[in-house]
Amino acid sequence: MDILTLELLDVTVFQALLELRGLLADHPGEAMCIRGEDDLLRVNVTGFLEKQGRVVRAIRQGPLWELQVAQASRPMPLVSPAAPTVRPVLLLRSAFAPGDRALGRRLLLETLEQLELGTPWICLAHQALELLDDPGAVGILEGLRTRGIPVHVSAASLAHVGQEAGGFDLVPDGGWQRLLARGGLTVL
């Protein structure tokens, strides 16, 4: 039986992974040999294959590398990434900037209106507190709250500007800062 061979020369990582994904879908569990020259590509392809539960052995052949992928003990379906989860939203500005501020404000508010149901919460911090002075923006924030999306206001930001929370929940900053540090927030 011939071993499947894939040569990945002069391709991007994205192109290589698409090609490999197709090959794995068409020939699940079969042994294969993959050749290439870019080390970043080798690292990404190896990682992808290992996530699929495949055993990979890398061999250097001059300037090229070769990955020998062992036959799977049983055909394995591709591991699909988990469905994206809806993350909380941290709002740091009162308008998309730089550029025309009125247009930036309008686009930001329209974006807020499009937040998915199931968004865990939205938190206003830093310059986003300016929205609390805009009746139209407050109406949109109240609409989010009515749709079941809690609206929070950063305690440190509010204390800094000496402003009222406008009827929204005041929250300590440590919680959203930890999430932000882990990449667990959508930042607008």
N, C-alpha and C positions, 0 to 999 in steps of 0.2 A: 504494500500500500504506500502510495506517495504521501509525503508530508506536505501540508499546505505551506506555501512560502509567500511572504509579504515583504516587499522592499519599500522602505519609507525613505526615499531620497528626495530632497528639495520640496518638502511639505511642511506645513505648520503643525503644531501639536493638535490643534482642533481638527484639521483635515485627517491627520493620522488616526486620531481616536474615532472619528466617524467611519473611516475605512475599516478599522479593526472591529468596531461594533457591528458593522454589517457582516464581516467575515465570521464573527462569533455567532451571529444570528443564523447565518446560512449553514454553518458547520459546527454546531454546538458540541463541545467535548472533544473535538479532534485535536491531535498533536499538530503543532505548527512551528515554523521557523520565521522569525521576523528580523530583517536586516535594516540597518540605518547608519547614519554618520553623526548625527547631532546628539550630544550627551543629554541635553535637556529633554529631547524627545524620548530617549531610552528610559530616563527616570519616570516620565509621565506614563509611557506605555507599560512599563513594569508595574507601576502602582495600580493602573487600571486593571491589568490582568490579575494581580494579586487580590484586588477587591472582588473579582469575579470568582475567587477561590482556586485559581489556576497556579500551578507550580512553574516558576520561571527560573531559568539558569542563563546568566549573561556571560558571553564569551567575547573577548576583544580580538579582532582580526586586522591588525595594522590600524589604519585610520577608521575602519568600520567596526561596528559591534553587531553581534548576533544574539538574539534571544531565542532560546530553545524552550518551547512551551510544551510541557508534558500532556499527554492525553488525560482527560478527566476520567475518573473511575466510573462516573455515570454522566450522561449529558446534563449540563447545567444551564438553566435559563439565565439570561443576563440579569444582573442585579439592577433594578431601576432605582433612581434616586427617590427619596421620600417626597411626597407631595409638599410643595412649598407651604410653609405655615405663614399665617398673617402675623406680622410683628407689630409691636407697639410703635407709635410714631412720636418722635421728638421734634418739635417745631422750634427752631432757633431764630428765625427771621420773621418779620411781618410782611415781607415781599420777596419774590425772587429777585436777586440783584447780581451783578450790576445792570444798569440799563434804566429804562423808563420805569420809575417807581410805581406809577399808577397801573401800568400794564403788569408789572411784577406782582403787585398786590392782588389784582384781579385773577391772574393765573394761579396764584397760591390759594386763594379762596375757592376757586373752581376745583382745584385739586383736592382740597379738604372735603368738598361736597361729594367727591367720588370715592372716599374711603369705603372699603368693603365692610359689610356687616361682619362681625366677628373680630374686628380690629380690637385688641384687648383694651387699649386706651390711647389717648393723645396727651402729651405734656407740653405746655408752653414754657419756654425758658428764654433767658437773655433778651434779645430784641423782639421776640415774638409777643412779649407782654404789651407791645404797642397795639396789638389787635384788640385788647380789652377797652381801648378808647374809641374803637370804631363800631358803631351800632350794627352795621351790616355784618361785620366779622363776628360780633357777639351773637347775632342771630344764627349764623352758620354753626358756630360752636354749640349753641343751645340745641340746634337741630341734630347735631351729632349725638349729643347727650340723650335726646329724645329717641334716637334710633338705637340706643343701647351702648354707645361708645362713650365711656367715661372721659371727661375732660379735666385734666389736672394742671396746676400751676406750680412752678418751681418756687419753693420757699426762699431760697437764697436770692433768686432773681427779683422776687417780689420785695424782699427786705431791702435790696440794693436800691431799687427805684422808689421805695416808699409808697407803693400803690396798693389798692384793695384787690382781692382775688375775683371780684365781680361775680360772686355766687358760685364759682367753680372750686373744686377741691384743692386745698393747699397740700403739697406733698414734700417730704424731705428729699433732698437731692441724691442721697447715697444710692437709692434703689435704681433710678434711671442711669446714674453714672456707672454703676457696675454693669448694667446691661449694655450701655454704650461701649464700655471698654472691651466687652466680649463680642461686639458686633451684633448684638441682639435687638437693635432698634433700627427703624427706618428714620433717617434724619432728613428733614426738610428745612 
